[in-house]
Amino acid sequence: APHAVHKRLLKMRAEGRIPGVPFDEGDLSILFREAMPASAGYVAEQVAKKAVASRLVDFGLKVQQAGM
C-alpha cells in the first residue's frame, strides 16, 4: 500500500496538482506500519494536512518571487 500511495503522489506531482511529494516511500511505510486498520482515516488526514501545507508553502514562495 505505501508503494501505491507514493506512486500516486508522484503522478499528482507530475500532473502539477501538488508542488512536491509530502512523504517519501519510507515515511509512508512507517505510517502504514504504525497505523492500525481502524486508523486509516487518521493516516489519510495526516497525508492531506502535509499536502495542504506543501501547497501553502509553494504558494508563499510564488508570492515572494512575484514581489507581492
Secondary structure, DSSP 8 states (H G I E B T S, - for coil): -HHHHHHHHHHHHHTTSSSS-SS-HHHHHHHHHHS-GGGHHHHHHHHHHHHHHHHHHHHHHHHHHHT-
